[in-house]
Amino acid sequence: MTQSIRHKWDTVYSKQDKKPLACLALKENQHLLPTSGVALDLACGLGGNALLLAQAGLNVQAWDISPVAINQLQQEASRQHLPIEGSVRDVEHKPPEENSVDVITVSYFLNRDLCSALVAALRPGGLIFYQTYCRQKVKQEGPVNQNYLLKDNELLTLFNDLQIRVYREEALLGDHQQGLRNQALLVAEKQI
Protein backbone atom coordinates (compact mmCIF):
# COMPACT_ATOMS: atom_id res chain seq x y z
CA MET A 1 0.00 0.00 0.00
CA THR A 2 2.75 2.47 0.94
CA GLN A 3 4.44 1.95 -2.45
CA SER A 4 1.26 2.72 -4.39
CA ILE A 5 0.61 5.87 -2.31
CA ARG A 6 4.23 6.94 -2.77
CA HIS A 7 3.96 6.37 -6.53
CA LYS A 8 0.72 8.37 -6.68
CA TRP A 9 2.26 11.39 -4.94
CA ASP A 10 5.56 11.13 -6.80
CA THR A 11 3.55 11.39 -10.02
CA VAL A 12 1.58 14.39 -8.74
CA TYR A 13 4.66 16.28 -7.55
CA SER A 14 6.75 15.50 -10.63
CA LYS A 15 4.11 17.34 -12.72
CA GLN A 16 3.87 20.43 -10.51
CA ASP A 17 5.70 23.55 -11.52
CA LYS A 18 4.06 25.96 -9.08
CA LYS A 19 5.96 27.76 -6.35
CA PRO A 20 5.21 26.09 -3.00
CA LEU A 21 2.97 28.26 -0.84
CA ALA A 22 2.17 28.15 2.85
CA CYS A 23 -1.41 27.35 3.78
CA LEU A 24 -3.71 30.17 4.88
CA ALA A 25 -3.83 28.91 8.49
CA LEU A 26 -0.07 29.50 8.78
CA LYS A 27 0.31 32.49 6.49
CA GLU A 28 -2.41 34.57 8.16
CA ASN A 29 -1.38 33.56 11.68
CA GLN A 30 2.41 33.43 11.48
CA HIS A 31 2.51 36.21 14.07
CA LEU A 32 1.58 33.51 16.63
CA LEU A 33 4.77 31.52 15.96
CA PRO A 34 7.43 31.29 18.67
CA THR A 35 10.73 33.04 17.95
CA SER A 36 12.66 29.77 18.27
CA GLY A 37 12.07 26.05 18.50
CA VAL A 38 11.51 22.95 16.40
CA ALA A 39 8.77 22.89 13.78
CA LEU A 40 7.42 19.95 11.80
CA ASP A 41 5.68 20.27 8.43
CA LEU A 42 3.82 16.94 8.35
CA ALA A 43 2.87 15.49 4.95
CA CYS A 44 4.65 18.56 3.62
CA GLY A 45 4.30 18.05 -0.11
CA LEU A 46 6.47 20.68 -1.80
CA GLY A 47 6.99 22.36 1.57
CA GLY A 48 5.36 25.78 1.42
CA ASN A 49 4.76 25.62 5.18
CA ALA A 50 8.32 24.42 5.85
CA LEU A 51 9.79 27.31 3.89
CA LEU A 52 7.75 29.88 5.83
CA LEU A 53 8.65 28.25 9.16
CA ALA A 54 12.37 28.31 8.29
CA GLN A 55 12.12 31.95 7.19
CA ALA A 56 10.61 32.66 10.64
CA GLY A 57 13.77 31.27 12.27
CA LEU A 58 12.53 27.87 13.42
CA ASN A 59 14.47 24.60 13.08
CA VAL A 60 12.35 22.81 10.52
CA GLN A 61 11.74 19.16 9.79
CA ALA A 62 9.62 18.36 6.73
CA TRP A 63 8.20 14.89 6.22
CA ASP A 64 6.42 13.41 3.22
CA ILE A 65 5.93 9.97 1.70
CA SER A 66 7.09 11.28 -1.71
CA PRO A 67 10.84 11.34 -2.45
CA VAL A 68 10.05 13.62 -5.41
CA ALA A 69 8.42 16.19 -3.12
CA ILE A 70 11.25 16.04 -0.57
CA ASN A 71 13.86 16.40 -3.31
CA GLN A 72 12.13 19.45 -4.76
CA LEU A 73 11.76 20.98 -1.28
CA GLN A 74 15.45 20.42 -0.50
CA GLN A 75 16.41 22.11 -3.79
CA GLU A 76 14.23 25.14 -2.98
CA ALA A 77 15.51 25.32 0.59
CA SER A 78 19.08 25.21 -0.70
CA ARG A 79 18.31 27.94 -3.25
CA GLN A 80 16.93 30.13 -0.45
CA HIS A 81 19.71 29.13 2.00
CA LEU A 82 17.17 27.81 4.50
CA PRO A 83 18.04 24.97 6.89
CA ILE A 84 15.24 22.46 6.39
CA GLU A 85 15.70 18.79 7.18
CA GLY A 86 13.53 16.92 4.70
CA SER A 87 12.76 13.24 5.24
CA VAL A 88 10.88 10.66 3.23
CA ARG A 89 8.58 9.24 5.87
CA ASP A 90 5.25 7.46 6.02
CA VAL A 91 3.75 9.54 8.81
CA GLU A 92 0.79 7.19 9.16
CA HIS A 93 3.10 4.38 10.27
CA LYS A 94 5.78 6.50 11.92
CA PRO A 95 4.25 9.59 13.57
CA PRO A 96 6.36 12.12 15.49
CA GLU A 97 7.64 11.21 18.94
CA GLU A 98 5.95 12.52 22.05
CA ASN A 99 7.03 15.94 23.32
CA SER A 100 9.36 16.49 20.34
CA VAL A 101 8.23 19.68 18.57
CA ASP A 102 7.06 23.22 19.28
CA VAL A 103 5.04 23.72 16.10
CA ILE A 104 3.26 21.33 13.74
CA THR A 105 1.73 22.30 10.42
CA VAL A 106 -0.62 20.05 8.48
CA SER A 107 -2.33 21.13 5.30
CA TYR A 108 -4.49 19.19 2.86
CA PHE A 109 -3.91 15.89 4.66
CA LEU A 110 -6.35 14.12 6.95
CA ASN A 111 -5.81 11.01 9.01
CA ARG A 112 -8.01 11.18 12.08
CA ASP A 113 -6.09 8.38 13.80
CA LEU A 114 -2.96 10.57 13.87
CA CYS A 115 -4.51 13.51 15.70
CA SER A 116 -3.85 12.22 19.22
CA ALA A 117 -0.22 11.49 18.26
CA LEU A 118 0.13 15.05 16.96
CA VAL A 119 -1.19 16.46 20.24
CA ALA A 120 1.24 14.22 22.15
CA ALA A 121 4.14 15.33 19.92
CA LEU A 122 3.65 18.97 20.90
CA ARG A 123 5.70 20.31 23.76
CA PRO A 124 3.83 22.36 26.39
CA GLY A 125 2.92 25.70 24.81
CA GLY A 126 3.28 24.17 21.35
CA LEU A 127 1.05 25.10 18.44
CA ILE A 128 -0.64 23.20 15.65
CA PHE A 129 -1.67 24.91 12.42
CA TYR A 130 -4.13 22.65 10.56
CA GLN A 131 -6.04 23.25 7.34
CA THR A 132 -7.82 20.82 5.06
CA TYR A 133 -10.93 20.20 2.98
CA CYS A 134 -14.51 19.89 4.26
CA ARG A 135 -17.53 17.92 3.13
CA GLN A 136 -19.57 21.12 2.74
CA LYS A 137 -18.17 22.58 -0.48
CA VAL A 138 -19.32 25.26 -2.85
CA LYS A 139 -17.31 23.66 -5.68
CA GLN A 140 -15.48 20.40 -6.25
CA GLU A 141 -11.84 20.66 -5.23
CA GLY A 142 -9.68 18.42 -3.10
CA PRO A 143 -10.58 14.82 -2.33
CA VAL A 144 -13.88 13.25 -3.30
CA ASN A 145 -13.65 10.39 -0.81
CA GLN A 146 -15.62 11.36 2.32
CA ASN A 147 -12.97 9.69 4.51
CA TYR A 148 -10.59 12.53 3.62
CA LEU A 149 -13.07 15.35 4.17
CA LEU A 150 -13.91 17.00 7.48
CA LYS A 151 -17.40 16.85 8.88
CA ASP A 152 -18.90 20.10 10.11
CA ASN A 153 -16.77 21.44 13.02
CA GLU A 154 -14.76 18.21 13.13
CA LEU A 155 -11.39 19.91 13.64
CA LEU A 156 -12.71 21.27 16.92
CA THR A 157 -13.48 17.72 18.04
CA LEU A 158 -10.23 16.20 16.79
CA PHE A 159 -8.18 18.73 18.76
CA ASN A 160 -10.46 19.25 21.77
CA ASP A 161 -7.54 18.64 24.17
CA LEU A 162 -5.94 21.87 22.95
CA GLN A 163 -6.83 25.53 23.44
CA ILE A 164 -8.35 26.81 20.22
CA ARG A 165 -6.75 30.11 19.25
CA VAL A 166 -8.08 30.50 15.70
CA TYR A 167 -10.85 28.60 13.94
CA ARG A 168 -12.50 29.26 10.60
CA GLU A 169 -15.06 27.22 8.70
CA GLU A 170 -17.60 29.14 6.66
CA ALA A 171 -19.40 26.18 5.10
CA LEU A 172 -22.16 27.25 2.70
CA LEU A 173 -23.16 30.52 4.39
CA GLY A 174 -23.58 33.82 2.60
CA ASP A 175 -21.81 34.92 -0.57
CA HIS A 176 -19.95 31.88 -1.92
CA GLN A 177 -17.63 34.11 -3.94
CA GLN A 178 -16.00 35.47 -0.78
CA GLY A 179 -14.23 34.05 2.24
CA LEU A 180 -12.65 30.69 2.94
CA ARG A 181 -14.68 28.06 1.13
CA ASN A 182 -14.35 24.29 0.95
CA GLN A 183 -11.89 24.16 3.86
CA ALA A 184 -11.55 24.59 7.60
CA LEU A 185 -8.53 25.89 9.45
CA LEU A 186 -7.44 25.78 13.06
CA VAL A 187 -4.62 27.08 15.20
CA ALA A 188 -4.51 25.48 18.65
CA GLU A 189 -2.15 25.52 21.61
CA LYS A 190 -1.09 22.78 24.02
CA GLN A 191 -1.39 24.08 27.55
CA ILE A 192 1.67 24.37 29.74
C-alpha positions as MATLAB code, in Angstrom:
seq = 'MTQSIRHKWDTVYSKQDKKPLACLALKENQHLLPTSGVALDLACGLGGNALLLAQAGLNVQAWDISPVAINQLQQEASRQHLPIEGSVRDVEHKPPEENSVDVITVSYFLNRDLCSALVAALRPGGLIFYQTYCRQKVKQEGPVNQNYLLKDNELLTLFNDLQIRVYREEALLGDHQQGLRNQALLVAEKQI';
ca = [
       0.000    0.000    0.000;
       2.746    2.468    0.939;
       4.439    1.955   -2.448;
       1.258    2.723   -4.388;
       0.615    5.865   -2.312;
       4.233    6.940   -2.767;
       3.963    6.375   -6.526;
       0.722    8.371   -6.683;
       2.256   11.394   -4.938;
       5.560   11.126   -6.805;
       3.549   11.387  -10.020;
       1.577   14.387   -8.745;
       4.663   16.282   -7.553;
       6.747   15.500  -10.631;
       4.114   17.338  -12.722;
       3.866   20.428  -10.513;
       5.702   23.554  -11.521;
       4.058   25.958   -9.078;
       5.956   27.763   -6.353;
       5.209   26.089   -3.002;
       2.973   28.264   -0.836;
       2.169   28.153    2.854;
      -1.413   27.351    3.784;
      -3.711   30.172    4.880;
      -3.826   28.912    8.485;
      -0.073   29.504    8.779;
       0.305   32.490    6.486;
      -2.414   34.570    8.162;
      -1.381   33.557   11.681;
       2.406   33.434   11.477;
       2.510   36.212   14.072;
       1.576   33.511   16.626;
       4.769   31.516   15.959;
       7.430   31.289   18.667;
      10.728   33.037   17.955;
      12.662   29.766   18.271;
      12.071   26.052   18.500;
      11.510   22.949   16.400;
       8.773   22.892   13.775;
       7.424   19.949   11.796;
       5.683   20.271    8.435;
       3.820   16.937    8.353;
       2.868   15.486    4.948;
       4.652   18.557    3.620;
       4.296   18.055   -0.112;
       6.469   20.681   -1.801;
       6.987   22.362    1.571;
       5.362   25.776    1.425;
       4.757   25.617    5.183;
       8.317   24.417    5.852;
       9.786   27.313    3.889;
       7.748   29.877    5.826;
       8.649   28.249    9.157;
      12.370   28.308    8.295;
      12.116   31.948    7.193;
      10.610   32.659   10.639;
      13.774   31.270   12.270;
      12.532   27.865   13.420;
      14.472   24.600   13.081;
      12.347   22.806   10.520;
      11.736   19.156    9.790;
       9.615   18.357    6.726;
       8.198   14.886    6.215;
       6.417   13.408    3.225;
       5.934    9.970    1.702;
       7.091   11.279   -1.705;
      10.836   11.338   -2.453;
      10.051   13.615   -5.411;
       8.415   16.193   -3.117;
      11.253   16.041   -0.569;
      13.863   16.398   -3.308;
      12.128   19.454   -4.761;
      11.765   20.983   -1.280;
      15.452   20.422   -0.503;
      16.407   22.112   -3.787;
      14.225   25.136   -2.981;
      15.514   25.317    0.594;
      19.080   25.210   -0.703;
      18.314   27.938   -3.249;
      16.935   30.135   -0.454;
      19.709   29.135    2.004;
      17.170   27.811    4.495;
      18.038   24.974    6.893;
      15.240   22.463    6.386;
      15.703   18.793    7.181;
      13.534   16.920    4.701;
      12.763   13.243    5.236;
      10.878   10.658    3.229;
       8.577    9.237    5.869;
       5.254    7.456    6.017;
       3.749    9.536    8.809;
       0.789    7.187    9.160;
       3.101    4.375   10.267;
       5.782    6.500   11.920;
       4.250    9.590   13.569;
       6.355   12.121   15.492;
       7.641   11.213   18.937;
       5.953   12.521   22.052;
       7.029   15.942   23.316;
       9.356   16.486   20.341;
       8.228   19.684   18.570;
       7.064   23.221   19.284;
       5.042   23.723   16.096;
       3.258   21.325   13.736;
       1.731   22.301   10.419;
      -0.619   20.048    8.482;
      -2.329   21.134    5.298;
      -4.488   19.190    2.860;
      -3.914   15.892    4.656;
      -6.350   14.122    6.946;
      -5.811   11.010    9.014;
      -8.014   11.179   12.075;
      -6.091    8.381   13.796;
      -2.959   10.570   13.866;
      -4.509   13.511   15.701;
      -3.853   12.216   19.223;
      -0.219   11.486   18.260;
       0.131   15.051   16.964;
      -1.185   16.461   20.238;
       1.238   14.220   22.148;
       4.139   15.333   19.920;
       3.652   18.970   20.896;
       5.703   20.314   23.760;
       3.835   22.357   26.387;
       2.922   25.698   24.815;
       3.285   24.169   21.346;
       1.045   25.105   18.437;
      -0.640   23.199   15.647;
      -1.674   24.907   12.417;
      -4.125   22.653   10.563;
      -6.041   23.252    7.336;
      -7.824   20.817    5.061;
     -10.931   20.196    2.981;
     -14.508   19.890    4.260;
     -17.532   17.924    3.130;
     -19.574   21.116    2.737;
     -18.166   22.583   -0.484;
     -19.321   25.264   -2.849;
     -17.307   23.655   -5.680;
     -15.476   20.403   -6.247;
     -11.844   20.658   -5.227;
      -9.680   18.425   -3.104;
     -10.579   14.820   -2.326;
     -13.880   13.249   -3.301;
     -13.650   10.385   -0.811;
     -15.617   11.358    2.320;
     -12.970    9.690    4.514;
     -10.589   12.529    3.620;
     -13.065   15.353    4.169;
     -13.912   17.002    7.475;
     -17.401   16.851    8.884;
     -18.897   20.101   10.111;
     -16.767   21.435   13.023;
     -14.761   18.215   13.126;
     -11.387   19.909   13.642;
     -12.705   21.267   16.921;
     -13.484   17.723   18.044;
     -10.225   16.199   16.792;
      -8.179   18.726   18.764;
     -10.459   19.250   21.772;
      -7.543   18.637   24.174;
      -5.943   21.869   22.947;
      -6.834   25.528   23.442;
      -8.355   26.807   20.216;
      -6.749   30.111   19.248;
      -8.082   30.498   15.699;
     -10.855   28.604   13.938;
     -12.495   29.263   10.604;
     -15.060   27.224    8.700;
     -17.605   29.144    6.656;
     -19.398   26.180    5.098;
     -22.164   27.251    2.705;
     -23.161   30.520    4.393;
     -23.581   33.823    2.600;
     -21.810   34.923   -0.573;
     -19.953   31.883   -1.916;
     -17.632   34.113   -3.942;
     -15.999   35.472   -0.778;
     -14.235   34.049    2.245;
     -12.653   30.691    2.943;
     -14.682   28.062    1.131;
     -14.352   24.291    0.953;
     -11.886   24.156    3.863;
     -11.553   24.589    7.601;
      -8.531   25.890    9.453;
      -7.441   25.783   13.058;
      -4.620   27.082   15.202;
      -4.507   25.478   18.648;
      -2.146   25.520   21.610;
      -1.088   22.784   24.021;
      -1.393   24.084   27.551;
       1.666   24.368   29.740;
];
